[in-house]
Amino acid sequence: MIKTATCAEELEYIMTLVQRYDERKEKGFTLEFAYNMIYIVRLTCGHFEIFQTPCNEHYSLQENLKNAKTHAETSKCTKCICNW
C-alpha cells in the first residue's frame, strides 16, 4: 500500500496505521483481520478510510470493488468531526 499511495495525504494515513500497529505490537497485542480484501478509499469529505470486505466464492472481486466505490462516493469519515 505504501508503494501505491497516490498522494501525500494517503501516504500519511497509511503510515499512521503502520505506526499504530507497531505500537500495539510492542505492547504484546496482535492484530488480526476477519476480512481479506482491504482498500483505502477517499470519502466524500476528502479524507481517507479503510474499507474491508471478504473475498471468496460468494463475494466476487468485481462486487467488492463496486461496493468500495459506492462506499467512497456516499460516505463521510466514521470518526471525524465532518461526520457530525
Phi and psi in degrees as GROMACS dihedral restraints (atoms count N, CA, C in turn):
[ dihedral_restraints ]
;  ai    aj    ak    al  type     phi  dphi    fc
    3     4     5     6     1   -61.9    20    10
    4     5     6     7     1   -43.8    20    10
    6     7     8     9     1   -68.1    20    10
    7     8     9    10     1   -23.9    20    10
    9    10    11    12     1  -105.3    20    10
   10    11    12    13     1    10.9    20    10
   12    13    14    15     1   -58.7    20    10
   13    14    15    16     1   137.8    20    10
   15    16    17    18     1   -94.0    20    10
   16    17    18    19     1   -12.7    20    10
   18    19    20    21     1  -160.9    20    10
   19    20    21    22     1   171.6    20    10
   21    22    23    24     1   -63.3    20    10
   22    23    24    25     1   -37.5    20    10
   24    25    26    27     1   -65.4    20    10
   25    26    27    28     1   -42.2    20    10
   27    28    29    30     1   -65.5    20    10
   28    29    30    31     1   -43.0    20    10
   30    31    32    33     1   -61.6    20    10
   31    32    33    34     1   -41.6    20    10
   33    34    35    36     1   -61.2    20    10
   34    35    36    37     1   -41.2    20    10
   36    37    38    39     1   -63.1    20    10
   37    38    39    40     1   -45.7    20    10
   39    40    41    42     1   -62.5    20    10
   40    41    42    43     1   -44.4    20    10
   42    43    44    45     1   -65.1    20    10
   43    44    45    46     1   -33.2    20    10
   45    46    47    48     1   -63.9    20    10
   46    47    48    49     1   -42.1    20    10
   48    49    50    51     1   -64.2    20    10
   49    50    51    52     1   -41.4    20    10
   51    52    53    54     1   -62.6    20    10
   52    53    54    55     1   -43.9    20    10
   54    55    56    57     1   -62.0    20    10
   55    56    57    58     1   -44.6    20    10
   57    58    59    60     1   -61.6    20    10
   58    59    60    61     1   -40.9    20    10
   60    61    62    63     1   -61.3    20    10
   61    62    63    64     1   -46.7    20    10
   63    64    65    66     1   -61.4    20    10
   64    65    66    67     1   -41.0    20    10
   66    67    68    69     1   -64.1    20    10
   67    68    69    70     1   -42.7    20    10
   69    70    71    72     1   -68.1    20    10
   70    71    72    73     1   -37.6    20    10
   72    73    74    75     1   -63.6    20    10
   73    74    75    76     1   -41.0    20    10
   75    76    77    78     1   -62.2    20    10
   76    77    78    79     1   -29.3    20    10
   78    79    80    81     1   -86.5    20    10
   79    80    81    82     1     1.4    20    10
   81    82    83    84     1    94.1    20    10
   82    83    84    85     1     2.5    20    10
   84    85    86    87     1   -83.5    20    10
   85    86    87    88     1   148.8    20    10
   87    88    89    90     1  -118.4    20    10
   88    89    90    91     1   148.7    20    10
   90    91    92    93     1  -111.7    20    10
   91    92    93    94     1   132.1    20    10
   93    94    95    96     1  -130.2    20    10
   94    95    96    97     1   143.2    20    10
   96    97    98    99     1  -105.2    20    10
   97    98    99   100     1   136.8    20    10
   99   100   101   102     1   -85.7    20    10
  100   101   102   103     1    -6.0    20    10
  102   103   104   105     1  -117.7    20    10
  103   104   105   106     1   158.2    20    10
  105   106   107   108     1  -120.9    20    10
  106   107   108   109     1     7.2    20    10
  108   109   110   111     1  -124.6    20    10
  109   110   111   112     1   118.1    20    10
  111   112   113   114     1  -124.2    20    10
  112   113   114   115     1   126.0    20    10
  114   115   116   117     1  -123.4    20    10
  115   116   117   118     1   148.1    20    10
  117   118   119   120     1  -105.4    20    10
  118   119   120   121     1   121.5    20    10
  120   121   122   123     1  -119.4    20    10
  121   122   123   124     1   148.5    20    10
  123   124   125   126     1   -93.0    20    10
  124   125   126   127     1   120.8    20    10
  126   127   128   129     1   -83.7    20    10
  127   128   129   130     1   174.8    20    10
  129   130   131   132     1   -63.1    20    10
  130   131   132   133     1   -24.2    20    10
  132   133   134   135     1   -80.0    20    10
  133   134   135   136     1    -8.3    20    10
  135   136   137   138     1    96.9    20    10
  136   137   138   139     1    -8.8    20    10
  138   139   140   141     1   -88.2    20    10
  139   140   141   142     1   163.5    20    10
  141   142   143   144     1   -99.9    20    10
  142   143   144   145     1   148.7    20    10
  144   145   146   147     1  -151.2    20    10
  145   146   147   148     1   154.9    20    10
  147   148   149   150     1   -83.4    20    10
  148   149   150   151     1   135.6    20    10
  150   151   152   153     1  -117.5    20    10
  151   152   153   154     1   122.4    20    10
  153   154   155   156     1  -117.2    20    10
  154   155   156   157     1   146.8    20    10
  156   157   158   159     1  -159.8    20    10
  157   158   159   160     1   150.8    20    10
  159   160   161   162     1   -73.2    20    10
  160   161   162   163     1   153.7    20    10
  162   163   164   165     1  -134.3    20    10
  163   164   165   166     1   110.1    20    10
  165   166   167   168     1  -154.0    20    10
  166   167   168   169     1  -164.7    20    10
  168   169   170   171     1   -67.1    20    10
  169   170   171   172     1   -20.9    20    10
  171   172   173   174     1   -86.5    20    10
  172   173   174   175     1   -36.3    20    10
  174   175   176   177     1  -112.9    20    10
  175   176   177   178     1   106.6    20    10
  177   178   179   180     1   -77.8    20    10
  178   179   180   181     1   159.4    20    10
  180   181   182   183     1   -59.2    20    10
  181   182   183   184     1   -42.8    20    10
  183   184   185   186     1   -60.7    20    10
  184   185   186   187     1   -42.5    20    10
  186   187   188   189     1   -65.9    20    10
  187   188   189   190     1   -41.1    20    10
  189   190   191   192     1   -63.3    20    10
  190   191   192   193     1   -43.7    20    10
  192   193   194   195     1   -64.1    20    10
  193   194   195   196     1   -39.6    20    10
  195   196   197   198     1   -62.9    20    10
  196   197   198   199     1   -43.7    20    10
  198   199   200   201     1   -65.2    20    10
  199   200   201   202     1   -40.1    20    10
  201   202   203   204     1   -63.4    20    10
  202   203   204   205     1   -42.7    20    10
  204   205   206   207     1   -63.4    20    10
  205   206   207   208     1   -46.0    20    10
  207   208   209   210     1   -61.5    20    10
  208   209   210   211     1   -43.7    20    10
  210   211   212   213     1   -60.0    20    10
  211   212   213   214     1   -45.2    20    10
  213   214   215   216     1   -64.2    20    10
  214   215   216   217     1   -37.6    20    10
  216   217   218   219     1   -79.6    20    10
  217   218   219   220     1   -15.0    20    10
  219   220   221   222     1  -123.6    20    10
  220   221   222   223     1     2.9    20    10
  222   223   224   225     1  -121.2    20    10
  223   224   225   226     1   154.1    20    10
  225   226   227   228     1  -112.2    20    10
  226   227   228   229     1   171.7    20    10
  228   229   230   231     1   -55.1    20    10
  229   230   231   232     1   146.5    20    10
  231   232   233   234     1   -82.5    20    10
  232   233   234   235     1   -26.4    20    10
  234   235   236   237     1  -128.3    20    10
  235   236   237   238     1    46.5    20    10
  237   238   239   240     1  -131.9    20    10
  238   239   240   241     1   149.5    20    10
  240   241   242   243     1   -61.6    20    10
  241   242   243   244     1   -24.5    20    10
  243   244   245   246     1   -68.8    20    10
  244   245   246   247     1   -12.9    20    10
  246   247   248   249     1   -90.6    20    10
  247   248   249   250     1    -4.3    20    10
